[in-house]
Amino acid sequence: MAWSVRTLAGREAPRSRGAVCRRWGRVTAGVRFPLFVDAVARRAQLRPEQAAAISRAVLRTVAERVRAGEADDLAAQLPDDLSAYLGGPAGPTGVEQAGTFGPVEFLRRVADRAGVEPATAQVGVRAVFATLREAVTVGEFQDLMAQLPDRLTRDVDPAPPGPHEG
């Protein structure tokens, strides 16, 4: 659903999904998939094709691991080209079901889906989470991290860098 926000010039600017950018404190239209992939590739020192495959694999695996409501909440803060990967199979009777697999299985699923070695998947998962941390609100990111195994998220900073931090 598109809506608009007032720009600094007082004009209305159309806006699709997005969130308040924590780094600059203004509303953004969200990060598009190519920009997301570039950030993941840079953080993980991966080729863009690998970063794209890992990004898709992580989002699909997140959708399997967290409650459906949490996947929906996360998807609502991402543009369509990213949120589409959070669509997961519904439970047998429409009940929100979260997977109970741990960090080893999470990484195995990501590696299999992305067609990469487990060590590459591990570096990529951290890069995807770091990029998500900057793409969604602090509260949403904390909600996501709370539903994932501690051993998987322990190296992920729960708060984004401030406006003058790198």
N, C-alpha and C positions, 0 to 999 in steps of 0.2 A: 504494500500500500504506500503510495507516494504522498508526501506532505511537504510543506514548505517551511522555511525558516527565514527570518529577517537577516539580511546581510548588514554589515557595518554601514553601508550606504543607505540603508533603510528600504531597499528593494527586497521583494520576496524571491528566494532562490529555491527552485524545486529540489527535492531531496528524496532519495530512496532510503534504504536501510543504512544505518550508520550509528555512530555514537559520539559523545563528546570526547574530543581528543584530549587525553590527559596531559600530553606533553605541552600543548599550546593553549588548552582550555577553551577551545571553540568547537562548534559542531562541525563534523566532517561527514563526507558522504561514504565513509567506510573505505577500507583498503580493498582494491580489486585483486583478483587472483594473481595476475602477473607481478604486481608489486609485492604481494605476500610471498610469492615464490622467490623473488629477488632477495627479499630480506632473509628468508630461510637459507637460500644458497650462500649468501654472504656470511651469515652466522655459523653455518656448518661447514663452510668451505667445500660445497658440493657443486657439481654441474647443475645448471637450471633444470634439465630434464629429470635428474635424480631428486632435486628439491621439490619439483612438482609432484612426482610420483609419491614421495614420502609425505608431502602435505596432504594429498588426497587420502593416503592410507591412514594417517594419524586421525584425520577427521572422521573417517568411516569407523575406525576402531574406537574412538571416543564415543561415537553414537551407540556402539554396542555395549560399552562399559558403563555408561552413566544412565540414570533414569531418563525416560523419554522426555519428561518435562524439562530436565536440565539441558538436553540436546536442543530442544525447541527454544529455550531461553537464549542459549548461545547462538543458535542460528538466527534469531531475531536481531542480533547485533552485528551480523555479518552480511555483506552483500550477497545477492542470489548466487553468484558464481562460486562463492565459498560455502554458503549455507546448504547448498544442494548435497554436499558430501556428508552432511550430518543427518540426512534422512536415513533412518534405519528400519528394519522390519518391526512391525508392531507385535506385541505379545499375543498369545493365542486368543485371549478374550478381550483385547484392548486394554489390559492392565499394564501400567507402566512397569517394565521389568528392566533391571540393570543386570548386566553380566557380572559374574563374580570372579572372573579370572584376574590373576595377579600381574605383576610387572613383567615377568618372563614371558607369559603368554601374550601380553599386550605387544611387547617388542617382537615376538615371533610373528604375530599377525601383521604388524606393520612391515616387517622385513619381507614376508611372503607376498603381500599385496604390492609392495613397491619393487620387488625383484632385486633387493639389495642384501648384503651381508648383515648379520645382526649388529655388528659394531657400527656400521654406517647408519642403520636404523636408529640406534641409540643416540648418536650425535644428532641425527635429523629430528628425532622426537623432541629433544631439548630445544632445538632451534625453532620448531613449530610452536611449542608452548611459549617460548620467549616472544615470538612474533604475535601470537594470540594475546599475550599479556598487554601488548600495546594497541591491539585492534578492538578490544572490548573494554567495558567499564571494570574498575577494580573489583567491585562487588561480584560481578558475573564471573570474572576470572577466579576469584577466591571460591565461589560456589563450585566451579568446575574442578579446581584442585582438590577440594574437600571430598569429591566423589571418586578420586583416582588414588591408587595405592601410594603410600608415602615413599616407598623406595623408587617409584617412578618419577615423583615430583620433587624429591628432596633438593635437587640442584637448580630448581626453578625459583627465581626471586619472585615473591608474591606481589610486589609492587613495581610499577614501571619506573625507569629513571626519571628524575625531575627534569625541568626544562633546561637546566645548565649542566646536567650530568651526561656522560657519554654512554 
